[in-house]
Amino acid sequence: MRYVFIAAACLVLGLLVGGATGWYKVQQAPWPGHPIVKDYDPSKKTATIVRPENKPERRPNSPEGGPLPDVEVPEPEFDFGKIESEKHGQHEFVIKNVGDADLVLTRGETTCRCTVMNFDQITVPPGGITKVLIDWNAEKFAGPITQRATIYTNDPDEPEITLTVKGRVMQSIRTVPKEIVFSRVRAGQPATAVVKVLGYRDHPIHVTSVDLMDKQLADSFLVTFEPIPEAALSKEDPDATNGYYVRVQLKPGLPLGTFAQKLIIHTDQEDLDTFDVGITGRIESDVEISGPAWVSNQGYLFLDAVNAKEGKESRLMIRLQGFPADQLKIEVEDRNPPLLEVEVEEPKSIGGGLSTLVPVTIRVPP
């Protein structure tokens, strides 16, 4: 019972304090104690706000009668258009003080270390104008970019302002594709790949010569280049100012297995006189063997443990490139050890007759 009485007393006390506080605020309010909204239209949900005649308009955070700064930035955002990667740009932002007290600007944070401001603190007198220089670097990046810098102010209505620079960072030069890959080239067969070299500078980048890094493999390649016609260039990339087709022909004669080479492209640019494009590939035999127990990189069949009472068998697929099935005859020439049983099935034509698939079963009898 005692706790109920205490709770009721606290409730009554809270109502009295709240009512007194509300009455005091009404007496001190900058309006004459009646609603300041009139002409409310329920259908449009609009109304006219009435300011008391005896109270002049003032900024919400202003102390009564005190002078204050008022910051104004006519153009807080700057679009720099296009810039090359690893280049830098700068822009001056105009900041005004349209108030009646000194405006103090303090350097704040930036969204990237590549963006800097040229001041620590500036005081702008009433009616004064200052310029803040923003300097930014377009690091190793390509694509749209937006950087922001924050400045703190002593304007109570706008304690901080944000200056923004944005645009598009373009690579000086790029290759499409970035690397040449000759995949599954048949032994004795040539292959060709084309690399597009695209330039983005105001002054065209000219390819002057090409070279190959690995001189031992250089004779296995033939490299030529020619300018990309203007009509084709606009389709490749409308932002590119010029470009070249670089054709790399792989000659027959490389041994079976993987290979690697590097194409070196020389230009007429002092700061970008050379750049390279990797070349990789694999030369495969006309005869390809596959199967679950076939170890292709070492060329043997792994049967694992064989139960002498049950025996074991494994099925292989032999693919022959360029051999018509109707003209092909497969015979077993030798077996080692002699106990192995080899069953060769009928060859099957695949790939529109360009290849032949021969199923072969190798069996260890019980």
Secondary structure, DSSP 8 states (H G I E B T S, - for coil): -HHHHHHHHHHHHHHHHHHHHHHHHHHHSSS-SS-SEEEEETTTTEEEE---TTS----TT--TT-----EE-S--EEEEEEEETTEEEEEEEEEEE-SSS-EEEEEEEESSTTEEES-SEEEE-TT-EEEEEEEEEE-S--EEEEEEEEEEES-TT-SEEEEEEEEEEE-SEEEESSEEEEEEEETT--EEEEEEEEE-SSS---EEEEEES-TTTGGGEEEEEEE--HHHHHHH-TT-SEEEEEEEEE-TT--SEEEEEEEEEEES-GGG-EEEEEEEEEEE-SEEEE-TTEETTTTEE------TTT-EEEEEEEEEET--GGG--------SSTT-EEEE---EEETTTTEEEEEEEEEE--
